[in-house]
Amino acid sequence: MNIKKLNLKFMISSLLLLISGNVFAQASNMNLPGLSVNFGQGTDLVDTMQVLILFTLLSLAPAFIILCTSFTRIIVVLSFMRQAIGTQSMPPNQLLVGLALFLSMFVMMPTGKNIYEKSITPYMNKTINTSQAIAGIEVELRAFMQGQVRKADIGLFYDVTGEPAPNDINDVPIHFLIPAFIISELKTAFQIGFLLYIPFLILDMVVASVLMAMGMMMLPPVIISMPFKLLLFVLVDGWQLVTGSILRSFN
C-alpha cells in the first residue's frame, strides 16, 4: 500500500516538474519588454521641476473641481433636498455626486470652453508656455468666481489679515478669492436648502397635528408623512424644479 502511494507521489511530482519546465521554456522564448530608469543624464533640472509641478496640479485637480466650480452649491442643495424629503439613502450618494458633476459641467461649459480655446489648445500647439497656460486658466476661473462671490466674504479675509482692501475685485489675490467664493457658495446653498425645507416641514406639522388630534401620539409622524412627501414631490415634478432653481441661481 505504501509503495503505491510512493509511486503516485512520484508520478505527480514528475508531472509538475514537466509542466514547470515547459512553462519556463516558453517564457525564455518570449520577448519581454525592457524597462530602463535614467537619473541625471540628458535631463534638465528645470524640466524636472516642471514635470513635478504638473503632477502636483493633477493631484490637486479634484479639489479645484469641487471648490472652484459650481459643484459645491449643487451637491449641498441636492443633499438638502434628500434630507427634506426624508429618504436618508435614496437617491444614493453616487447618484447625487454624478448628477452634481453633470450639472457642474453644464454650468461651467462656457468657462471650460474658454479655457480650452485660450489656454489648452495653444499650450498643446506649443505657442504658449506652461506659465502662460496656468495664468489663462486662472483668469477664466476668476471670471466665474467673481460673478458669484460676495464682497462681504472677501472683506472678511482682509479684516482678518489687516491688509487694505483693493478698489477693484480684479486686484484680489487668488488665495483670498477662492475661500471667499467657497463661503459664498455655502451660504447660497443653505439659503436654497432652507426654502426647500419649508413645504415639507409644513406637511410634517400638519400630519403631526392630525395624529395628535386622533390620539395616535405613539405613531411617529415621519412614517405617515413620507408617502405624502413623495406624492407631493412627484406631482409638482420636484427634480425639475430643483434643478431649474439651481441652474438659474448662477445667472
Secondary structure by P-SEA (a helix, b strand, c coil): caaaaaaaaaaaaaaaaaaaaaaaaaaaacccbbbbbbccccccaaaaaaaaaaaaaaaaaaaaaccccaaaaaaaaaaaaaaaacccccccaaaaaaaaaaaaaaaaaaaaaaaaaccaaaaaaccccaaaaaaaaaaaaaaaaaacccaaaaaaaaaaaccccccccccccaaaaaaaaaaaaaaaaaaaaaaaaaaaaaaaaaaaaaaaaaccccccccccaaaaaaaaaaaaaaaaaaaaaaaaccc
